[in-house]
């Protein structure tokens, strides 16, 4: 298990927040190659999942999460609360994914 706990909730059951380090984020911008874009264009005509884009987005989220963990670690945190994803397009050829949340230090309940 990674040493940085990441949750989408405001609290972490079984743990107590002892320090708050503030907002952290992990960001990645990726582009598809021209052949992938052409294939995706055909999918819009004929329908169906664009597996290349699904994989691209899934991989991008994982990279953004790892960068989020790194950012929390650099601030001294061992957890990220209220993690969220945001994504968008840049110039219709790139996709950006941001993972963000609040870096905190937590300890098991009753051990502060």
C-alpha positions in Angstrom: 0.0 0.0 0.0 1.2 3.5 -0.8 2.3 5.5 2.2 -0.1 8.4 1.3 -3.8 7.6 2.0 -6.1 9.3 -0.5 -9.9 9.5 0.2 -12.8 11.5 -1.3 -14.3 12.0 2.1 -13.9 14.9 4.6 -12.8 12.5 7.3 -10.8 9.3 7.5 -12.5 6.8 9.8 -10.2 5.4 12.5 -7.8 8.4 12.1 -7.5 11.8 13.6 -6.2 14.9 11.6 -3.4 16.5 13.6 -2.1 18.9 11.0 -3.5 20.5 7.8 -1.0 21.5 5.1 -3.5 22.9 2.6 -4.4 22.3 -1.0 -2.3 19.9 -3.2 -2.8 18.8 -6.7 -1.4 16.5 -9.3 -1.6 17.6 -13.0 -1.0 15.8 -16.3 -1.5 16.9 -19.9 -1.4 14.3 -22.6 -2.1 14.2 -26.3 -3.1 11.4 -28.7 -1.3 10.8 -31.9 -2.9 11.6 -35.2 -3.8 8.0 -35.9 -5.6 7.8 -32.6 -7.5 11.0 -33.3 -8.5 9.6 -36.8 -9.7 6.4 -35.2 -11.7 8.3 -32.7 -13.3 10.4 -35.5 -14.5 7.2 -37.1 -16.0 6.1 -33.8 -18.1 9.2 -33.7 -19.6 8.2 -37.1 -20.2 4.5 -36.4 -20.5 4.6 -32.6 -18.9 2.5 -29.9 -16.2 2.9 -27.2 -13.0 4.7 -28.1 -10.7 2.3 -26.2 -7.6 4.4 -26.9 -9.1 7.4 -25.2 -10.5 5.3 -22.4 -7.0 4.0 -21.7 -5.5 7.4 -22.1 -7.9 8.9 -19.5 -7.4 6.0 -17.1 -3.6 6.2 -17.3 -3.8 10.0 -16.9 -5.9 9.7 -13.7 -3.4 7.3 -12.3 -0.5 9.6 -13.1 -2.4 12.6 -11.6 -3.0 10.6 -8.4 0.7 9.7 -8.1 1.6 13.4 -8.5 -1.0 14.3 -5.9 0.6 11.8 -3.5 4.0 13.3 -4.2 2.8 16.8 -3.6 1.3 15.8 -0.2 4.5 14.0 0.8 6.6 17.1 -0.1 4.4 19.2 2.3 4.8 16.6 5.1 1.4 15.0 4.8 0.6 11.3 5.0 -3.0 11.6 3.6 -5.1 13.6 1.2 -8.7 14.3 2.2 -11.5 15.4 -0.2 -9.7 14.3 -3.3 -11.5 15.2 -6.6 -10.7 14.9 -10.3 -11.2 17.6 -12.9 -10.5 17.2 -16.6 -10.8 19.2 -19.8 -9.5 19.6 -23.3 -6.8 21.9 -24.5 -7.0 22.9 -28.1 -9.1 19.8 -29.1 -5.9 17.7 -29.2 -4.8 17.4 -25.6 -6.5 16.3 -22.4 -5.6 17.5 -19.0 -6.4 15.7 -15.7 -6.1 17.3 -12.3 -6.4 15.5 -9.0 -6.7 17.8 -6.0 -7.5 17.7 -2.3 -6.3 18.7 1.1 -2.9 17.4 2.4 -3.1 16.5 6.1 -1.2 14.5 8.7 -3.2 11.8 10.3 -2.6 9.4 13.2 -4.7 6.5 14.3 -7.5 7.7 16.6 -6.5 8.0 20.2 -2.8 8.3 19.5 -2.4 12.1 19.1 
